[in-house]
Structure formats: C-alpha cells, structure tokens
Amino acid sequence: MPKYLYQGSYTEEGLKGLIKEGGTKRLETLKQAVESLGGKLEAFYYAFGDNDFYFIADNPDGISSLTGSLLANASGTVKVKITVLITPEEVDEAVKKTMDWRPPGQ
C-alpha cells in the first residue's frame, strides 16, 4: 500500500480538545479513523515547531488519503497537509522511464 506523511497543527478548538482528552486518546482515535478508510497507521509523533503532529499511514489509495484530510480539515480542529512518500525502488523504476518532452523555449 502507498505511504502518506501527514503533518498538521491544532487550531485553538483542537488544542482544547487535546488538553481535555490527552495524547494517547487522540492516537487511538486517529488509528481508528485510518483503519476505517482501509489503512494502517505506521507511526505517530507530536512535535515542537511549525507542526504539532506528524504521522505516516499506509492507505489503499490517494482517494482514501484525501478523504481523511478533507474531513479532518473541515472539522475546524486541525489543519493537515499530505505528502505522498516514495520508496527507493519506485525511484529506480521512475529513472528507467522516458517521456516525449522538450523544455520551454527549446
């Protein structure tokens, strides 16, 4: 299954919920949400800095990943971004392919 890196921050409302529920309760809720979309939560971390949390999920497809992000963002409690993760083997496959293309202006 493809891997996706999610990074996000809590809104003020989301932080109030985190303080009320605690970190492990939010982890349990996230794991259940990912699994309900057919995925598997691989890793989850809270962090200092620009983002409050990071997690990696194995999801069946991009639509499932997008569904989770859209619903989470629409809740108004978090702001989430997704990055598709690419394996070294996928890069090996990509560099072996070619395409019919010319740079702009050439």
C-alpha positions in Angstrom: 0.0 0.0 0.0 1.2 3.5 -0.7 2.6 5.5 2.3 1.5 9.0 3.1 3.1 11.5 5.5 0.6 13.7 7.3 1.7 16.8 9.1 -0.6 19.2 10.9 -1.4 21.6 13.6 -4.3 22.0 16.0 -6.5 25.1 15.9 -7.4 26.7 19.2 -10.5 24.5 19.4 -8.4 21.4 18.6 -5.9 22.2 21.3 -8.7 22.5 23.9 -9.9 19.0 22.8 -6.3 17.6 23.0 -5.9 19.0 26.6 -9.2 17.5 27.6 -8.6 14.1 26.0 -4.9 13.7 26.2 -2.4 12.5 23.6 -3.0 8.7 23.8 -6.7 9.1 23.4 -6.2 11.2 20.2 -3.8 8.5 18.9 -6.4 5.8 19.5 -9.0 8.0 17.6 -6.6 8.6 14.7 -5.7 4.9 14.5 -9.4 4.0 14.3 -10.0 6.7 11.6 -7.2 5.5 9.4 -8.4 1.9 9.7 -11.9 2.9 8.9 -10.6 4.0 5.5 -8.8 0.7 4.9 -5.4 1.9 6.0 -2.9 1.2 8.7 -1.2 3.8 11.0 2.6 3.1 10.9 3.9 5.9 13.1 2.6 8.9 15.1 4.5 11.7 16.9 3.8 15.0 18.5 6.4 17.7 17.8 7.7 21.1 18.6 7.9 23.6 15.8 5.7 24.5 12.8 3.6 21.4 13.2 2.0 19.9 16.3 2.0 16.3 14.9 3.3 14.0 12.2 2.1 10.6 11.2 2.7 8.0 8.5 -0.2 5.9 7.2 -0.4 3.1 4.7 -3.5 3.8 2.7 -5.1 1.8 -0.1 -5.1 4.8 -2.4 -5.0 8.6 -2.8 -8.8 9.0 -2.5 -8.8 7.4 0.9 -5.9 9.7 2.0 -7.7 12.7 0.6 -10.9 11.8 2.4 -9.2 11.7 5.7 -7.5 15.0 5.2 -10.7 16.7 3.9 -12.8 15.5 6.8 -10.2 16.4 9.4 -9.6 19.9 7.9 -13.4 20.5 7.6 -13.8 19.8 11.3 -12.1 23.1 12.1 -9.9 21.5 14.8 -6.8 20.7 12.8 -5.0 21.8 9.6 -3.5 18.8 7.9 -1.2 18.5 4.8 -0.4 15.2 3.0 2.8 14.2 1.3 3.0 11.0 -0.8 6.1 9.0 0.2 8.1 7.3 -2.5 10.3 4.3 -1.9 13.8 4.0 -3.4 12.6 1.1 -5.5 9.9 3.4 -7.0 12.6 6.0 -7.8 14.6 3.2 -9.6 11.5 2.4 -11.7 11.0 6.1 -12.5 14.5 6.8 -13.6 14.3 4.0 -16.1 11.3 5.6 -17.9 11.4 8.3 -20.5 8.9 10.7 -22.0 8.4 12.8 -25.1 9.0 16.3 -23.8 11.0 19.4 -24.5 12.0 22.2 -22.1 10.2 25.6 -22.6 11.8 27.7 -25.2 13.9 24.9 -26.8 
